[in-house]
Amino acid sequence: MNISVIYNVFIRDFRKQKTRIALTLFALAWGTFSIMLLLGFGAGLQNQLSLNQRGMGSNIMVIWGGQTSKPFKGMGKGRKIWFYPESINHLKQTVPEILDVGGEYDRWGIRVTYNDVVLSEHVNGVTANYEELRNFIPEFGGRMVNDLDVKLKRRVAFLGWDVSTRIFKDEDPIGKTIMMNAMPYTVIGVMKEKNSMGNYSGMDADKIIIPLTTFKATYSDPYLDNLVVKLPPGSDSKAIEKLIFASFSGKYKFDPTDDRALSIWDTIAGAKEFNNMMLGFNMFFGFIGGLTLLIAGVGVANIMYVSIKKRTREIGIKMAMGARRSYIMMQFLLEALMITFIGGFGGMSFSYILTETFKRIPIESDVLEFMGRPTISLEIGIIVISILGVMGVISGLFPAIKASSVSPVESLRYE
Protein backbone atom coordinates (compact mmCIF):
# COMPACT_ATOMS: atom_id res chain seq x y z
CA MET A 1 0.00 0.00 0.00
CA ASN A 2 1.60 3.23 -1.22
CA ILE A 3 0.82 6.08 1.21
CA SER A 4 1.84 8.70 -1.37
CA VAL A 5 -0.82 7.37 -3.76
CA ILE A 6 -3.47 7.66 -1.04
CA TYR A 7 -2.29 11.19 -0.28
CA ASN A 8 -2.49 12.22 -3.95
CA VAL A 9 -5.98 10.73 -4.23
CA PHE A 10 -6.99 12.65 -1.09
CA ILE A 11 -5.71 15.92 -2.59
CA ARG A 12 -7.58 15.19 -5.80
CA ASP A 13 -10.82 14.55 -3.88
CA PHE A 14 -10.27 17.66 -1.81
CA ARG A 15 -10.12 19.76 -4.99
CA LYS A 16 -13.38 18.21 -6.17
CA GLN A 17 -15.15 18.57 -2.79
CA LYS A 18 -13.49 21.66 -1.37
CA THR A 19 -16.50 23.02 0.48
CA ARG A 20 -17.66 19.67 1.86
CA ILE A 21 -14.24 18.58 3.10
CA ALA A 22 -13.37 22.04 4.43
CA LEU A 23 -16.59 22.14 6.49
CA THR A 24 -15.94 18.61 7.75
CA LEU A 25 -12.37 19.49 8.72
CA PHE A 26 -13.68 22.54 10.56
CA ALA A 27 -16.29 20.40 12.35
CA LEU A 28 -13.58 17.91 13.35
CA ALA A 29 -11.29 20.69 14.54
CA TRP A 30 -14.12 22.32 16.50
CA GLY A 31 -15.18 19.00 18.05
CA THR A 32 -11.60 18.19 19.04
CA PHE A 33 -11.10 21.71 20.38
CA SER A 34 -14.29 21.39 22.44
CA ILE A 35 -13.42 18.05 23.99
CA MET A 36 -9.82 19.10 24.68
CA LEU A 37 -10.95 22.34 26.31
CA LEU A 38 -13.65 20.64 28.39
CA LEU A 39 -11.25 17.96 29.60
CA GLY A 40 -8.57 20.63 30.15
CA PHE A 41 -10.88 22.69 32.37
CA GLY A 42 -11.87 19.50 34.20
CA ALA A 43 -8.21 18.59 34.77
CA GLY A 44 -7.37 22.13 35.89
CA LEU A 45 -10.28 22.12 38.33
CA GLN A 46 -9.28 18.71 39.70
CA ASN A 47 -5.62 19.69 40.10
CA GLN A 48 -6.47 22.95 41.87
CA LEU A 49 -9.04 21.40 44.18
CA SER A 50 -6.63 18.56 45.00
CA LEU A 51 -3.98 21.17 45.83
CA ASN A 52 -6.46 23.08 47.98
CA GLN A 53 -7.44 19.83 49.68
CA ARG A 54 -3.82 19.00 50.51
CA GLY A 55 -3.38 22.47 52.02
CA MET A 56 -4.98 21.33 55.27
CA GLY A 57 -2.92 18.13 55.33
CA SER A 58 -2.72 14.85 53.43
CA ASN A 59 -4.28 11.62 54.72
CA ILE A 60 -5.36 13.08 58.05
CA MET A 61 -8.25 12.63 60.45
CA VAL A 62 -9.25 15.27 63.02
CA ILE A 63 -10.66 13.94 66.30
CA TRP A 64 -12.66 15.77 68.95
CA GLY A 65 -13.93 14.45 72.24
CA GLY A 66 -17.70 13.99 72.24
CA GLN A 67 -20.36 13.00 74.75
CA THR A 68 -21.41 9.43 75.49
CA SER A 69 -24.89 8.41 74.41
CA LYS A 70 -24.89 4.85 75.84
CA PRO A 71 -24.48 3.57 79.42
CA PHE A 72 -21.29 1.56 79.94
CA LYS A 73 -20.24 -0.67 82.87
CA GLY A 74 -22.51 1.02 85.37
CA MET A 75 -21.74 4.56 84.18
CA GLY A 76 -24.55 6.60 82.73
CA LYS A 77 -24.70 8.32 79.39
CA GLY A 78 -24.00 12.00 78.81
CA ARG A 79 -20.38 11.96 80.05
CA LYS A 80 -18.01 14.34 78.25
CA ILE A 81 -14.86 12.81 76.74
CA TRP A 82 -11.78 15.01 77.14
CA PHE A 83 -8.35 14.59 75.56
CA TYR A 84 -5.13 15.23 77.49
CA PRO A 85 -1.55 15.63 76.20
CA GLU A 86 -0.87 12.00 77.20
CA SER A 87 -3.69 10.93 74.85
CA ILE A 88 -1.25 11.52 71.97
CA ASN A 89 1.20 8.81 73.10
CA HIS A 90 -1.65 6.50 74.11
CA LEU A 91 -3.01 6.54 70.57
CA LYS A 92 0.45 6.05 69.03
CA GLN A 93 1.07 3.00 71.22
CA THR A 94 -2.33 1.33 70.86
CA VAL A 95 -2.99 1.89 67.15
CA PRO A 96 0.24 1.05 65.27
CA GLU A 97 -1.57 1.40 61.91
CA ILE A 98 -1.33 5.21 62.12
CA LEU A 99 1.78 7.12 61.06
CA ASP A 100 1.69 10.07 63.47
CA VAL A 101 -0.50 11.88 65.99
CA GLY A 102 -0.49 15.53 67.03
CA GLY A 103 -2.43 17.53 69.60
CA GLU A 104 -3.76 21.07 69.62
CA TYR A 105 -4.95 23.77 72.00
CA ASP A 106 -7.13 26.52 70.59
CA ARG A 107 -8.00 29.94 72.02
CA TRP A 108 -9.51 33.09 70.54
CA GLY A 109 -9.35 36.68 71.73
CA ILE A 110 -5.70 36.82 72.82
CA ARG A 111 -4.49 40.40 73.09
CA VAL A 112 -1.47 40.88 70.80
CA THR A 113 0.58 44.08 70.81
CA TYR A 114 3.59 45.28 68.85
CA ASN A 115 4.65 48.93 69.13
CA ASP A 116 1.41 50.85 68.51
CA VAL A 117 -0.44 47.83 67.01
CA VAL A 118 -3.07 46.26 69.29
CA LEU A 119 -5.05 43.26 68.05
CA SER A 120 -7.25 40.46 69.30
CA GLU A 121 -6.01 37.26 67.69
CA HIS A 122 -6.35 33.48 67.52
CA VAL A 123 -3.61 31.41 69.21
CA ASN A 124 -2.99 27.67 68.86
CA GLY A 125 -0.66 25.51 70.93
CA VAL A 126 0.53 22.56 68.85
CA THR A 127 3.04 19.74 68.78
CA ALA A 128 6.11 20.13 66.56
CA ASN A 129 4.89 17.57 64.01
CA TYR A 130 2.18 19.99 62.80
CA GLU A 131 4.64 21.21 60.18
CA GLU A 132 4.03 17.93 58.35
CA LEU A 133 0.60 16.99 59.69
CA ARG A 134 -1.05 20.28 58.75
CA ASN A 135 1.37 21.66 56.17
CA PHE A 136 2.56 24.51 58.40
CA ILE A 137 5.49 25.21 56.08
CA PRO A 138 7.66 28.24 56.98
CA GLU A 139 8.72 30.92 54.55
CA PHE A 140 12.42 31.12 53.69
CA GLY A 141 14.44 32.52 56.60
CA GLY A 142 12.13 31.28 59.34
CA ARG A 143 11.10 28.01 60.93
CA MET A 144 8.18 26.25 62.53
CA VAL A 145 7.95 25.25 66.21
CA ASN A 146 10.32 22.32 66.84
CA ASP A 147 10.73 19.57 69.46
CA LEU A 148 13.21 21.61 71.53
CA ASP A 149 10.73 24.50 71.71
CA VAL A 150 8.12 22.09 73.03
CA LYS A 151 10.52 20.42 75.49
CA LEU A 152 11.83 23.72 76.93
CA LYS A 153 8.43 25.50 76.83
CA ARG A 154 9.91 28.36 74.86
CA ARG A 155 7.93 31.53 74.22
CA VAL A 156 8.23 31.49 70.47
CA ALA A 157 5.56 32.23 67.87
CA PHE A 158 4.99 31.04 64.29
CA LEU A 159 2.62 33.36 62.42
CA GLY A 160 0.06 32.84 59.70
CA TRP A 161 0.77 35.05 56.70
CA ASP A 162 -2.27 37.29 57.17
CA VAL A 163 -1.77 37.88 60.89
CA SER A 164 1.90 38.61 60.19
CA THR A 165 0.85 41.37 57.78
CA ARG A 166 -1.63 42.80 60.30
CA ILE A 167 1.01 43.01 63.01
CA PHE A 168 4.17 43.95 61.11
CA LYS A 169 2.90 45.51 57.87
CA ASP A 170 5.97 45.47 55.59
CA GLU A 171 8.54 44.73 58.32
CA ASP A 172 10.46 41.46 58.45
CA PRO A 173 8.93 39.76 61.53
CA ILE A 174 11.67 37.17 62.11
CA GLY A 175 13.38 37.78 65.45
CA LYS A 176 10.94 40.50 66.53
CA THR A 177 9.16 40.32 69.90
CA ILE A 178 5.39 40.54 70.23
CA MET A 179 3.40 40.70 73.46
CA MET A 180 0.54 38.24 73.93
CA ASN A 181 -1.53 38.94 77.04
CA ALA A 182 1.43 41.03 78.28
CA MET A 183 3.91 38.16 77.84
CA PRO A 184 6.79 38.40 75.33
CA TYR A 185 7.11 35.94 72.43
CA THR A 186 9.84 35.84 69.80
CA VAL A 187 8.66 35.40 66.21
CA ILE A 188 10.55 32.49 64.64
CA GLY A 189 8.76 32.16 61.31
CA VAL A 190 5.86 32.98 59.02
CA MET A 191 3.70 30.32 57.38
CA LYS A 192 4.06 29.95 53.65
CA GLU A 193 0.88 31.03 51.90
CA LYS A 194 -1.30 28.13 50.77
CA ASN A 195 -4.81 27.36 49.57
CA SER A 196 -7.04 25.15 51.68
CA MET A 197 -10.52 23.81 50.99
CA GLY A 198 -11.40 23.28 54.63
CA ASN A 199 -10.63 24.34 58.18
CA TYR A 200 -11.91 23.33 61.58
CA SER A 201 -10.70 26.08 63.93
CA GLY A 202 -10.35 29.16 61.77
CA MET A 203 -8.16 29.90 58.78
CA ASP A 204 -4.48 28.98 59.06
CA ALA A 205 -3.56 32.41 57.69
CA ASP A 206 -4.95 34.02 60.88
CA LYS A 207 -3.35 31.74 63.47
CA ILE A 208 -0.47 32.38 65.84
CA ILE A 209 1.21 29.06 66.62
CA ILE A 210 3.08 28.47 69.90
CA PRO A 211 4.46 25.24 71.46
CA LEU A 212 1.87 22.96 73.07
CA THR A 213 3.67 22.94 76.43
CA THR A 214 4.00 26.74 76.45
CA PHE A 215 0.27 27.10 75.85
CA LYS A 216 -0.56 24.69 78.69
CA ALA A 217 1.79 26.41 81.13
CA THR A 218 0.56 29.90 80.19
CA TYR A 219 -3.20 29.32 80.14
CA SER A 220 -3.43 26.35 82.57
CA ASP A 221 -5.62 24.46 80.13
CA PRO A 222 -5.54 20.69 80.87
CA TYR A 223 -7.73 19.63 77.92
CA LEU A 224 -6.62 19.41 74.31
CA ASP A 225 -9.17 20.75 71.87
CA ASN A 226 -8.49 18.09 69.26
CA LEU A 227 -6.08 15.49 67.91
CA VAL A 228 -4.81 15.16 64.33
CA VAL A 229 -3.97 11.68 63.06
CA LYS A 230 -1.98 10.95 59.90
CA LEU A 231 -2.57 7.63 58.11
CA PRO A 232 -0.43 5.82 55.52
CA PRO A 233 -1.45 6.45 51.88
CA GLY A 234 -4.09 3.99 50.68
CA SER A 235 -5.07 2.85 54.18
CA ASP A 236 -8.64 1.92 55.13
CA SER A 237 -9.67 4.97 57.15
CA LYS A 238 -12.97 3.43 58.26
CA ALA A 239 -11.20 0.39 59.73
CA ILE A 240 -8.67 2.61 61.53
CA GLU A 241 -11.51 4.77 62.83
CA LYS A 242 -12.93 1.69 64.56
CA LEU A 243 -9.50 0.97 66.07
CA ILE A 244 -9.36 4.55 67.41
CA PHE A 245 -12.78 4.12 69.04
CA ALA A 246 -11.66 0.82 70.56
CA SER A 247 -8.43 2.39 71.86
CA PHE A 248 -10.08 5.36 73.56
CA SER A 249 -13.05 3.32 74.80
CA GLY A 250 -10.65 1.34 77.00
CA LYS A 251 -8.93 4.48 78.31
CA TYR A 252 -12.01 6.66 78.87
CA LYS A 253 -14.54 3.92 79.63
CA PHE A 254 -17.22 4.17 76.98
CA ASP A 255 -18.94 1.74 74.65
CA PRO A 256 -16.73 1.33 71.51
CA THR A 257 -19.90 1.30 69.38
CA ASP A 258 -21.00 4.69 70.79
CA ASP A 259 -20.43 6.90 67.74
CA ARG A 260 -21.15 10.07 69.74
CA ALA A 261 -18.34 9.55 72.21
CA LEU A 262 -15.87 10.83 69.62
CA SER A 263 -16.33 13.12 66.65
CA ILE A 264 -14.03 12.28 63.71
CA TRP A 265 -13.56 14.25 60.50
CA ASP A 266 -12.26 11.76 57.96
CA THR A 267 -10.67 13.89 55.23
CA ILE A 268 -9.48 10.71 53.45
CA ALA A 269 -13.03 9.54 52.80
CA GLY A 270 -13.87 13.06 51.68
CA ALA A 271 -10.96 13.00 49.23
CA LYS A 272 -12.20 9.70 47.76
CA GLU A 273 -15.69 11.16 47.29
CA PHE A 274 -14.14 14.22 45.67
CA ASN A 275 -12.13 12.07 43.24
CA ASN A 276 -15.24 10.10 42.31
CA MET A 277 -17.12 13.35 41.74
CA MET A 278 -14.34 14.68 39.49
CA LEU A 279 -14.32 11.41 37.54
CA GLY A 280 -18.03 11.91 36.90
CA PHE A 281 -17.40 15.52 35.79
CA ASN A 282 -14.66 14.46 33.38
CA MET A 283 -16.82 11.67 31.95
CA PHE A 284 -19.62 14.19 31.41
CA PHE A 285 -17.25 16.68 29.76
CA GLY A 286 -15.86 13.91 27.55
CA PHE A 287 -19.37 12.78 26.61
CA ILE A 288 -20.41 16.30 25.56
CA GLY A 289 -17.24 16.74 23.50
CA GLY A 290 -17.64 13.24 22.05
CA LEU A 291 -21.13 14.11 20.77
CA THR A 292 -19.63 17.06 18.90
CA LEU A 293 -17.04 14.77 17.34
CA LEU A 294 -19.73 12.25 16.44
CA ILE A 295 -21.48 14.84 14.30
CA ALA A 296 -18.19 15.52 12.53
CA GLY A 297 -17.74 11.76 12.05
CA VAL A 298 -21.03 11.62 10.16
CA GLY A 299 -19.60 14.28 7.86
CA VAL A 300 -16.48 12.15 7.23
CA ALA A 301 -18.63 9.13 6.37
CA ASN A 302 -20.74 11.27 4.02
CA ILE A 303 -17.62 12.48 2.20
CA MET A 304 -16.39 8.93 1.79
CA TYR A 305 -19.73 7.76 0.37
CA VAL A 306 -19.70 10.62 -2.14
CA SER A 307 -16.11 9.76 -3.05
CA ILE A 308 -17.04 6.10 -3.62
CA LYS A 309 -19.92 7.07 -5.87
CA LYS A 310 -17.69 9.29 -8.00
CA ARG A 311 -14.88 6.73 -8.15
CA THR A 312 -16.96 3.60 -8.79
CA ARG A 313 -15.50 3.13 -12.27
CA GLU A 314 -11.95 3.61 -10.96
CA ILE A 315 -12.56 1.03 -8.21
CA GLY A 316 -13.99 -1.46 -10.70
CA ILE A 317 -10.97 -1.11 -13.00
CA LYS A 318 -8.58 -1.69 -10.10
CA MET A 319 -10.46 -4.80 -9.05
CA ALA A 320 -10.62 -6.06 -12.66
CA MET A 321 -6.82 -5.68 -12.83
CA GLY A 322 -6.41 -7.85 -9.73
CA ALA A 323 -6.64 -5.45 -6.77
CA ARG A 324 -7.79 -7.33 -3.66
CA ARG A 325 -10.85 -6.23 -1.67
CA SER A 326 -8.62 -5.67 1.35
CA TYR A 327 -6.56 -3.17 -0.69
CA ILE A 328 -9.67 -1.20 -1.64
CA MET A 329 -10.97 -1.28 1.95
CA MET A 330 -7.65 -0.14 3.38
CA GLN A 331 -7.37 2.69 0.86
CA PHE A 332 -10.72 4.22 1.81
CA LEU A 333 -10.19 3.53 5.51
CA LEU A 334 -6.87 5.37 5.46
CA GLU A 335 -8.43 8.28 3.58
CA ALA A 336 -11.11 8.56 6.29
CA LEU A 337 -8.45 8.43 9.01
CA MET A 338 -6.42 11.08 7.18
CA ILE A 339 -9.37 13.47 7.10
CA THR A 340 -10.15 12.73 10.76
CA PHE A 341 -6.63 13.32 12.05
CA ILE A 342 -5.96 16.42 9.95
CA GLY A 343 -9.03 18.08 11.45
CA GLY A 344 -8.39 16.58 14.87
CA PHE A 345 -4.80 17.69 15.18
CA GLY A 346 -5.79 21.16 14.05
CA GLY A 347 -8.25 21.36 16.94
CA MET A 348 -5.73 19.89 19.37
CA SER A 349 -3.08 22.40 18.38
CA PHE A 350 -5.43 25.35 18.76
CA SER A 351 -6.71 24.19 22.17
CA TYR A 352 -3.15 23.63 23.42
CA ILE A 353 -2.02 27.09 22.27
CA LEU A 354 -5.09 28.70 23.85
CA THR A 355 -4.73 26.97 27.24
CA GLU A 356 -0.97 27.61 27.44
CA THR A 357 -1.55 31.28 26.60
CA PHE A 358 -4.28 31.52 29.24
CA LYS A 359 -2.00 29.99 31.89
CA ARG A 360 0.64 32.64 31.23
CA ILE A 361 -1.74 35.60 31.61
CA PRO A 362 -1.31 37.03 35.14
CA ILE A 363 -4.87 37.14 36.48
CA GLU A 364 -5.40 37.81 40.20
CA SER A 365 -8.72 36.27 41.14
CA ASP A 366 -10.05 34.36 44.16
CA VAL A 367 -12.29 32.38 41.81
CA LEU A 368 -9.30 31.46 39.62
CA GLU A 369 -7.31 30.39 42.69
CA PHE A 370 -10.18 28.11 43.67
CA MET A 371 -11.10 26.76 40.22
CA GLY A 372 -7.61 26.55 38.72
CA ARG A 373 -6.51 27.04 35.12
CA PRO A 374 -7.20 24.64 32.21
CA THR A 375 -4.44 22.07 31.78
CA ILE A 376 -3.77 19.94 28.70
CA SER A 377 -1.94 16.84 29.90
CA LEU A 378 -0.46 13.84 28.07
CA GLU A 379 -3.33 11.70 29.35
CA ILE A 380 -5.89 14.06 27.80
CA GLY A 381 -3.99 13.98 24.49
CA ILE A 382 -3.98 10.18 24.49
CA ILE A 383 -7.71 10.07 25.27
CA VAL A 384 -8.57 12.49 22.44
CA ILE A 385 -6.30 10.72 19.92
CA SER A 386 -7.93 7.41 20.86
CA ILE A 387 -11.40 8.90 20.35
CA LEU A 388 -10.32 10.32 16.98
CA GLY A 389 -8.88 6.97 15.94
CA VAL A 390 -12.02 5.05 16.88
CA MET A 391 -14.25 7.62 15.20
CA GLY A 392 -12.09 7.64 12.06
CA VAL A 393 -12.23 3.85 11.80
CA ILE A 394 -16.01 3.77 12.35
CA SER A 395 -16.73 6.61 9.91
CA GLY A 396 -14.51 5.02 7.24
CA LEU A 397 -15.27 1.36 7.81
CA PHE A 398 -18.74 1.16 6.28
CA PRO A 399 -17.88 3.26 3.22
CA ALA A 400 -14.75 1.09 2.79
CA ILE A 401 -16.84 -2.08 2.93
CA LYS A 402 -19.18 -0.60 0.33
CA ALA A 403 -16.24 0.33 -1.90
CA SER A 404 -14.71 -3.15 -1.67
CA SER A 405 -18.02 -4.78 -2.64
CA VAL A 406 -18.24 -2.99 -6.01
CA SER A 407 -18.67 -5.40 -8.93
CA PRO A 408 -15.98 -4.82 -11.59
CA VAL A 409 -18.44 -5.60 -14.40
CA GLU A 410 -21.22 -3.35 -13.11
CA SER A 411 -18.81 -0.50 -12.33
CA LEU A 412 -17.77 -0.11 -15.98
CA ARG A 413 -21.20 1.36 -16.74
CA TYR A 414 -20.39 4.41 -14.57
CA GLU A 415 -18.73 7.45 -16.11
Buried (B, 14 or more C-beta within 10 A) or exposed (E): EEEEEBEEBBEEBBEEBEEBBEBBBBBBBBBBBBBBBBBBBBBBBBBBBBBBBBBBBBBBBBBBBBBBBBBBEEEEBEBEBEBBBEBBEBBBEBBEEBBBBBBBBBBEEBEBBBEEEEBEBBBBBBBBBBBBBBBBEBBEEBBBBBEEBBEEBBBBBBBBBBBBBBBBEEEEBBEBEBEBBEEEBEBBBBBEEBBBBEEBBEEBBBBBBBBBBBBBEBEEBEEBBBBBBBBEEEBEBEEBBEBBBEBBBEBBBBBBEBBBBBBBBBBBBBBEEBBEEBEEBBEEBBEEBBEBBBEBBEBBBBBBBBBBEBBBBBBBBBBEEEBEBEEBBBBBBBBBBBBBBBBBBBBBBBBBEBBEEEBEEEEEEEEEBEBBBBBBEEEBBEBBBEBBBBBBBBBBBBBBBBBBEBEBEEBEEBE
